[in-house]
Amino acid sequence: MHGKRIVYIGTYTEPILFGTGQVLQGKGKGIYAYAFDERDGGMEYLGMTEGIVNPSYIAFGVDGATLYAINEMKTWYGQPTGTVSAYRIGAKPSELRLLNLRATMGTDPCHLVLDRSQRYVAVANFRTGSIAIYPLMADGSLGEHTAFVQHTGSSVDPKRQAGPHAHAVIFDPYNRYLLVPDLGIDKVVVYAFDASTGSVVLEEAKSIPVAAGAGPRSLEYHPSGKFAYLINELNSTVTVLRVTGGTPLMEEFQTISTLPDGYSGASTCADIHITPSGEFLYASNRGHDSLAIFAIDAKTGALTPKGHVSTLGKIPRNFAIDPSGRFVLAANQDTDNIVVFGIDEKSGLLKYTGNQIEVPTPVCVQFAPYQRTARR
């Protein structure tokens, strides 16, 4: 029986200068909460927590009672840093109470994740190209950082790759390594992670170089743990990586375009996700304004293109697959709308459900880990 799940939406609330030179006028008010109907993909507005600056990515504690957000800023109290903040979710899902926040020690933090033990939060600082790790206290608040690493280097694009730009943080399935796709240096930087101390050590031999100018942005492991999929922002591709045993040693197996054959317009990739079944992968294109659809070979991990669907808006920055694997929610940053698509369980193709909502400058869509509304 399907019920309702809580969806949280992070927005840009202030003007922000991107690496492209574009200034986006953030129109959001904070973090929005909706009830998502698993029967038909409908969405019901529950409320919003105001006063949270540029919460452009969010994550949850394992208990479903804590929410963590990065605050994508270039300065905080006159210092060149953004922040990461911790919240307690109230009796009403839309009521978020600030526990505390910490400086990320780098500018424009863009992504965060909890480690597999749920005892640490890792953050990627995009503009300055660094990472930081914070322990979680008993009440869910953030402790003093346990690790900070500054990346160095550059690559071939003089505008987008003049320096390092850490774009995501991903813990491997065994919680032994932290992987950091760095758009500015065309590499997935790999660190050994010590879950007892929250410290990291660079594993240069395990780090993964990609094609010059590719601009690696994010990575997701296949549910089997045998493969990983890297989305490259600048050249609009997905790279398939075979995983060796229980290590992050990866071998590039396939690189495939996210754009249709013959498309010559400007476009960059943003987000990537795999269905819970492990059968299908989707990637978002900003410019072509679509979701690319791929089937995954269960034995080899290879991708087969299945087509594209318009996101019915502009600049699909982020999207989410609901936990049942039946729907995709695509957030169109520049047209202030989130569109719900149904997933065909046999083909993986996407069909517009007729459901969409208006949210100002939406840039992150995340399902809360637990049901927090009554089932029907």
C-alpha positions in Angstrom: 0.0 0.0 0.0 1.3 3.4 -1.0 1.2 6.4 1.3 2.8 9.8 1.5 6.4 10.7 2.0 8.0 14.0 2.9 10.0 15.9 0.3 12.3 18.8 1.2 13.4 21.3 -1.4 16.4 23.5 -1.1 16.5 26.9 -2.9 18.8 29.8 -3.7 17.7 32.7 -1.6 20.2 35.3 -2.6 22.1 36.4 -5.8 25.0 34.1 -6.5 27.9 34.3 -9.0 28.5 31.0 -10.7 31.8 29.8 -12.2 30.4 30.5 -15.6 30.2 34.2 -14.8 26.4 34.2 -14.6 24.7 35.8 -11.7 21.6 34.0 -10.6 19.0 36.0 -8.7 17.9 33.6 -6.0 14.2 33.9 -5.3 13.6 31.2 -2.7 12.8 31.9 1.0 14.5 28.8 2.5 13.7 25.1 2.7 10.3 23.9 1.6 8.4 20.8 2.7 5.9 18.9 0.7 3.9 15.6 1.1 4.4 13.4 -1.9 1.6 10.9 -2.8 3.2 7.6 -3.8 0.0 6.6 -5.6 -0.1 9.3 -8.3 2.8 11.6 -7.8 0.8 14.4 -6.4 2.4 17.0 -4.1 0.9 18.9 -1.2 2.5 22.0 0.3 3.2 21.6 4.0 5.2 24.8 4.8 8.6 26.4 4.7 11.4 27.4 7.0 12.6 30.9 6.2 15.9 32.6 6.9 18.2 29.8 5.7 20.7 31.3 3.3 21.2 29.5 0.0 20.5 25.9 1.2 21.5 24.5 -2.2 22.0 20.9 -0.9 20.5 19.0 2.0 20.9 15.6 3.6 19.3 13.7 6.6 20.4 11.9 9.7 19.6 8.2 9.8 16.9 8.8 12.4 15.0 11.1 10.0 14.8 13.7 12.8 17.8 15.8 11.7 18.5 17.7 8.5 21.8 19.1 7.3 22.2 21.9 4.7 25.1 23.7 3.1 24.8 27.5 2.8 26.4 28.4 -0.5 28.1 31.7 0.2 31.4 33.4 -0.6 31.6 35.3 2.7 30.4 34.8 6.3 30.9 37.6 8.8 33.6 39.0 6.6 35.5 35.7 6.2 35.9 33.9 2.8 33.8 30.9 3.7 30.4 29.3 3.4 28.7 27.4 6.2 27.1 24.0 6.9 24.1 24.0 9.3 22.3 21.3 11.4 18.5 21.3 12.1 16.1 19.4 14.2 12.9 18.5 12.3 9.8 19.4 14.4 6.5 17.7 14.9 5.5 19.4 11.7 7.9 18.5 8.9 8.1 22.1 7.8 9.4 23.3 11.2 13.2 23.2 11.3 15.0 24.3 14.4 18.6 25.4 14.0 21.0 23.3 16.2 24.2 25.0 15.1 26.4 25.8 12.1 30.0 25.7 11.2 32.2 27.5 8.7 33.2 25.2 5.8 36.6 27.0 5.5 36.1 27.4 1.7 33.7 29.3 -0.5 30.5 28.2 -2.3 30.0 24.9 -0.6 27.9 22.9 -3.0 27.4 19.3 -1.7 27.4 17.4 1.6 26.9 13.8 2.7 26.8 11.7 5.8 29.2 8.8 6.1 27.9 5.3 6.2 28.2 5.1 10.0 26.1 8.3 10.2 28.7 9.9 12.6 30.3 12.4 10.2 29.3 15.0 7.6 31.6 15.7 4.7 31.3 19.0 2.7 32.7 20.0 -0.7 33.6 23.7 -1.3 33.3 24.3 -5.0 34.9 27.7 -5.6 38.0 27.2 -3.6 38.3 23.4 -4.2 38.5 22.0 -0.7 36.7 19.4 1.5 35.9 19.4 5.3 34.6 16.7 7.6 32.6 17.3 10.9 31.6 14.9 13.6 27.9 14.7 14.7 27.2 15.2 18.3 24.7 13.3 20.4 22.0 15.9 19.7 22.7 15.9 16.0 24.7 19.2 16.0 28.0 19.6 14.2 31.3 19.4 16.1 34.6 20.9 15.3 36.0 19.7 12.0 38.1 16.5 12.0 39.6 17.0 8.6 40.2 19.7 6.0 42.0 19.3 2.7 42.7 21.9 0.1 43.0 20.7 -3.5 45.5 22.2 -6.0 45.9 22.1 -9.8 44.1 23.1 -12.9 43.1 21.8 -16.3 42.5 22.8 -19.9 39.4 25.1 -19.7 40.9 28.6 -18.8 37.5 29.8 -17.5 36.0 26.8 -15.7 39.2 25.0 -14.8 41.8 27.6 -13.7 41.9 26.0 -10.3 40.4 23.2 -8.3 36.6 23.0 -7.8 35.5 20.1 -5.6 32.0 19.3 -6.6 30.8 16.4 -4.5 31.7 14.1 -1.7 30.8 10.3 -1.8 31.7 7.6 0.7 32.3 4.2 -0.8 29.9 1.4 0.2 32.3 0.0 2.8 32.9 3.5 4.4 36.6 3.1 3.8 37.2 5.8 1.3 35.9 9.3 0.4 35.7 10.1 -3.3 35.7 13.7 -4.5 35.0 14.6 -8.1 36.9 17.8 -8.8 35.7 19.6 -11.9 38.7 22.0 -12.0 41.4 19.4 -12.1 39.6 16.6 -14.1 40.1 14.0 -11.4 38.1 12.0 -8.8 40.4 12.5 -5.8 40.3 9.5 -3.5 41.0 9.6 0.3 41.3 6.7 2.8 38.7 7.5 5.5 39.1 6.6 9.2 35.6 6.3 10.7 37.0 6.2 14.2 38.6 9.7 14.0 36.9 11.3 11.0 40.3 11.8 9.3 41.4 11.3 5.7 44.6 10.5 3.9 45.2 11.1 0.2 45.4 7.9 -1.9 46.9 9.3 -5.1 47.4 5.9 -6.7 43.7 5.2 -6.4 42.5 8.6 -7.7 40.8 8.5 -11.0 41.8 10.9 -13.9 39.3 11.7 -16.6 39.5 13.2 -20.0 40.9 16.7 -20.2 38.1 19.2 -20.1 35.5 16.6 -19.0 34.8 18.4 -15.7 33.7 15.6 -13.3 30.8 16.7 -11.1 29.2 13.8 -9.2 29.4 10.0 -8.8 26.9 7.3 -7.8 27.5 3.7 -7.0 25.3 1.0 -8.5 23.2 -0.9 -5.8 25.3 -4.0 -6.5 28.5 -2.1 -5.6 30.2 -3.5 -8.7 30.0 -0.4 -10.8 30.1 3.4 -10.3 28.8 6.1 -12.6 30.6 9.5 -13.0 28.8 12.4 -14.5 31.0 15.0 -16.3 29.6 18.5 -16.4 31.6 20.2 -19.1 31.6 17.6 -21.9 28.1 16.2 -21.1 29.1 12.5 -20.6 28.7 9.7 -18.1 31.7 7.5 -17.4 31.1 3.9 -16.3 33.7 2.6 -13.8 34.2 -1.0 -12.8 34.9 -1.4 -9.1 37.6 -3.8 -8.0 36.5 -5.8 -5.0 36.0 -3.8 -1.8 38.3 -1.0 -2.9 37.7 2.2 -4.8 40.2 1.0 -7.5 38.2 1.7 -10.6 38.7 1.0 -14.3 37.0 3.1 -16.9 34.8 0.8 -19.0 32.6 3.2 -21.1 32.0 6.9 -21.6 28.8 7.9 -23.2 27.2 11.2 -24.2 24.1 12.4 -22.3 22.9 14.4 -25.4 21.0 13.3 -28.5 23.0 12.5 -31.7 23.3 15.7 -33.7 22.6 18.1 -30.9 25.0 21.1 -31.2 23.6 23.6 -28.7 25.3 24.7 -25.5 24.6 22.3 -22.6 26.2 21.0 -19.4 25.4 18.1 -17.1 24.3 18.4 -13.5 22.8 15.4 -11.6 22.8 11.6 -11.9 20.8 8.9 -10.2 20.1 5.2 -10.5 16.7 3.5 -9.8 16.6 1.3 -6.6 16.3 -1.7 -8.8 19.6 -0.9 -10.5 18.1 -1.2 -13.9 18.0 2.4 -15.1 20.1 5.5 -14.9 19.1 9.1 -15.5 21.2 12.2 -16.0 20.2 15.8 -16.3 21.2 18.2 -19.1 21.1 22.0 -18.6 20.7 23.7 -21.9 19.1 20.8 -23.7 16.9 20.8 -20.6 16.2 17.1 -20.4 16.8 13.9 -18.5 18.8 11.4 -20.5 17.6 7.8 -19.9 19.9 4.8 -19.9 19.4 1.0 -19.3 22.1 -0.7 -17.2 23.4 -4.1 -18.2 23.3 -6.1 -14.9 26.4 -8.1 -15.8 28.7 -5.5 -17.3 27.3 -2.3 -16.0 27.3 -0.9 -19.5 24.8 1.8 -20.4 22.4 1.7 -23.4 20.7 5.0 -24.4 16.9 4.8 -24.2 16.0 8.4 -25.1 15.4 11.8 -23.5 12.5 13.6 -21.9 12.1 17.3 -21.6 12.0 18.5 -18.0 9.3 21.0 -19.0 11.4 23.9 -17.7 14.9 25.4 -17.9 18.1 24.3 -16.2 17.3 21.0 -14.4 19.9 21.4 -11.7 18.8 18.5 -9.5 16.3 15.6 -9.5 15.3 12.8 -7.2 13.9 9.3 -7.7 11.3 8.4 -5.1 12.1 5.5 -2.8 9.6 3.2 -4.5 11.4 3.7 -7.8 8.2 4.7 -9.5 8.6 8.5 -9.9 11.2 11.1 -10.8 11.0 14.7 -9.5 13.0 17.2 -11.7 13.8 20.6 -10.3 14.1 23.3 -13.0 16.2 26.1 -11.4 15.5 28.9 -13.9 11.7 28.3 -14.4 10.8 27.8 -10.7 9.0 24.5 -11.2 9.4 20.9 -10.1 7.9 18.3 -12.5 6.9 14.8 -11.6 7.4 12.0 -14.1 6.3 8.3 -13.8 8.9 5.6 -14.5 7.9 2.7 -16.8 9.1 -0.3 -14.8 9.9 -2.3 -18.0 11.5 0.3 -20.2 12.7 2.9 -17.8 11.1 5.6 -20.0 9.6 8.7 -18.3 6.1 10.0 -18.7 4.8 13.3 -17.4 2.2 12.6 -14.7 0.4 16.0 -15.0 1.8 17.0 -11.6 4.1 19.9 -11.1 4.5 22.6 -8.4 5.9 26.1 -8.3 9.0 26.6 -6.1 11.3 29.7 -6.5 14.8 28.8 -7.7 14.7 25.1 -6.7 18.2 23.5 -6.7 17.8 20.4 -4.4 15.1 17.8 -4.0 15.4 15.2 -1.3 13.1 12.6 0.1 13.2 12.3 3.9 14.3 8.8 5.0 11.1 7.8 6.8 7.4 8.1 6.5 6.3 11.0 8.7 2.7 11.2 7.5 -0.2 8.8 7.9 -0.5 6.0 5.4 -3.8 5.7 3.5 
